[in-house]
Amino acid sequence: MSTLSAERPEAAAPVLSMRGVSKHFGAVAALTDIDLDVHAGEVVALVGDNGAGKSTLVKILAGVHPQDAGTVNFDGKDVTIHSPVDSIQLGIATVFQDLALCDNLTVVDNLFLGRELGPWRLNEVEMEVQSWKLLRQLSAKIPSVRIAVASLSGGQRQTVAIARSLLGSPKLIILDEPTAALGVAQTAEVLNLVERLRENGLAVIMISHNMQDVKAVSDRVAVLRLGKNNGTFRMKDVSTDDLIAAITGATDNVVTQRAAQAGAAQAGAGETGAAGAGAAAGSDALADEGAQDSRPADWPGEPNEGPGGQGPGGRGPGGGGLPPGQAGSAGQSGPGAAPEEGTVP
Ligand SMILES: Nc1ncnc2c1ncn2[C@@H]1O[C@H](COP(=O)(O)OP(=O)(O)OP(=O)(O)O)[C@@H](O)[C@H]1O
């Protein structure tokens, strides 16, 4: 990769370029006229409310659903993805939320499941060596490759699933909510892993509902709303408020209303600091947004949603859980991003 393209991935030709992609399920228009570009060495977050069409888009790329209209250009060629095998052979790896790991098998067995080494008998030593190499390349924290996957943490399982998808040497890796249901430390581990993927020159699409995670690792963010493109933003140029407005389709939404309420309450009480962090949790996980819709401002659960949750208070300032050094290297997180997030409910 040239220096220019290494510094600004979007200066090079995209690895993936979708144009005018549409998909209907009967009368439901799941996707209408979608454009999306992803470059090598770039992390693009795909965000949108429930039902926005994210999974459908990913399934088209993974060969689960054929698109009804539009073109997919991959690695410079127009392609038709008829099946998951087509997708893998092209160099697209998709890690779905369920991870599809075999709990009773070891890390090595899971990594090489279906592509075991050795023509007549398994070359266990070589598979183990390659497993370690791969996991080291990802700076993965796996205690042993000979333990059952069932005994690993959520973050470690996600790491194994991602590592397995890399064995096919993909050019594009799609991660479907890789940090969903993970704790703070495990989320940081997975976000670090996403950064390793980018450093290794992969194009990455990451679906996420968590704005904190999106801000921590993405270079660009593509917003889907009701099955249509609703903006593509460079992460460093967009505030969380603007993103939420693009996702919800309005600047006046439940999240901003909560921010206003929290601000008014704070002003009334003459408080500073901690209340803002507590309220921020509401915008970090958009998945929570629906649940918060109907809640009054004085809902009893509210105080617990602050620093102790998945919000900035729980992960340190602006780093999305990344250690300070790595947060800086992400380019979108760290102290520079903190004031922006402070404006969010
Ligand atoms: N197999 C299917 N059959 C019929 N309708 C479908 C199917 N898959 C998705 N849809 C519809 O297409 C629309 C987009 O769904 P999709 O799952 O892609 O959204 P999403 O953004 O991934 O949502 P979520 O964040 O809830 O996973 C929705 O209206 C959904 O009901």
The ligand as a Tripos MOL2 file, in Angstrom:
@<TRIPOS>MOLECULE
LIG
   31    33     1     0     0
SMALL
NO_CHARGES

@<TRIPOS>ATOM
      1 N1        -36.0600  -12.8560    6.0320 N.pl3     1 LIG1
      2 C1        -36.8650  -11.7900    6.1140 C.ar      1 LIG1
      3 N2        -38.1560  -11.8820    5.7510 N.ar      1 LIG1
      4 C2        -38.9740  -10.8110    5.7990 C.ar      1 LIG1
      5 N3        -38.6060   -9.5880    6.2310 N.ar      1 LIG1
      6 C3        -37.3410   -9.4400    6.6250 C.ar      1 LIG1
      7 C4        -36.4020  -10.5220    6.5970 C.ar      1 LIG1
      8 N4        -35.2060  -10.0710    7.0340 N.ar      1 LIG1
      9 C5        -35.3890   -8.7610    7.3390 C.ar      1 LIG1
     10 N5        -36.6540   -8.3900    7.0980 N.ar      1 LIG1
     11 C6        -37.2050   -7.0330    7.2670 C.3       1 LIG1
     12 O1        -36.3260   -6.1300    6.6340 O.3       1 LIG1
     13 C7        -36.1850   -4.9520    7.4110 C.3       1 LIG1
     14 C8        -34.7120   -4.7460    7.7430 C.3       1 LIG1
     15 O2        -34.3250   -5.7420    8.6780 O.3       1 LIG1
     16 P1        -32.8310   -5.9550    9.1630 P.3       1 LIG1
     17 O3        -32.8250   -7.1840   10.0240 O.co2     1 LIG1
     18 O4        -31.9210   -5.9390    7.9980 O.co2     1 LIG1
     19 O5        -32.6020   -4.6560   10.0470 O.3       1 LIG1
     20 P2        -31.4150   -4.3490   11.0700 P.3       1 LIG1
     21 O6        -30.9980   -2.9490   10.8200 O.co2     1 LIG1
     22 O7        -30.3910   -5.3960   10.9850 O.co2     1 LIG1
     23 O8        -32.1670   -4.4220   12.4660 O.3       1 LIG1
     24 P3        -31.6070   -4.9110   13.9050 P.3       1 LIG1
     25 O9        -30.6920   -3.8290   14.3830 O.co2     1 LIG1
     26 O10       -32.8560   -5.0010   14.7070 O.co2     1 LIG1
     27 O11       -30.9400   -6.2230   13.7050 O.co2     1 LIG1
     28 C9        -37.0700   -5.1220    8.6140 C.3       1 LIG1
     29 O12       -38.2970   -4.4990    8.3430 O.3       1 LIG1
     30 C10       -37.2430   -6.6130    8.7340 C.3       1 LIG1
     31 O13       -38.4570   -6.9380    9.3340 O.3       1 LIG1
@<TRIPOS>BOND
     1     1     2 1
     2     2     3 ar
     3     2     7 ar
     4     3     4 ar
     5     4     5 ar
     6     5     6 ar
     7     6     7 ar
     8     6    10 ar
     9     7     8 ar
    10     8     9 ar
    11     9    10 ar
    12    10    11 1
    13    11    12 1
    14    11    30 1
    15    12    13 1
    16    13    14 1
    17    13    28 1
    18    14    15 1
    19    15    16 1
    20    16    17 2
    21    16    18 1
    22    16    19 1
    23    19    20 1
    24    20    21 2
    25    20    22 1
    26    20    23 1
    27    23    24 1
    28    24    25 2
    29    24    26 1
    30    24    27 1
    31    28    29 1
    32    28    30 1
    33    30    31 1
@<TRIPOS>SUBSTRUCTURE
     1 LIG1         1 GROUP 0 **** ****
